[in-house]
Amino acid sequence: MKKIFKYAFIDAFWTSAYVIIVALLPYFLGQSALKDVKSIIIPIAMLMLLVFSVALVGSLIFGRPVIWYVDGKKKDAVSLLVCTLGILFIITLTVFLILTIFAGA
């Protein structure tokens, strides 16, 4: 169980880190480089980012559980998936809590 929690934490951490990086890039680019650009390239870039994000985050969250499930470790696979989603949910709640605290200040 300790190994499962470790993998779940690592996967949830990297998923959160990726989301933060992806959220920061358009925020900072939008304030400078892309401010006055009116082009079809922007929607294409956003959709490509969405497709890449879904693939990467899907791999981070579901990759190892699927491999374990196929290898016959069904109970461990389900436990890992539930732990990963649980940790990711806690991280999400923490972010919303921080947002609520700073939005009120």
LINGIPE-V861333 format. One record per helix or strand of 3 or more residues. SS is the DSSP state (hx for helix, st for strand). FROM is the first residue (numbers start at 1). LEN is the number of residues. Records with the same first field share a line. If there is no record, write none. Layout:
# LINGIPE-V861333
SS->FROM-LEN, FROM-LEN
This chain:
# LINGIPE-V861333
hx->2-29, 40-31, 74-31
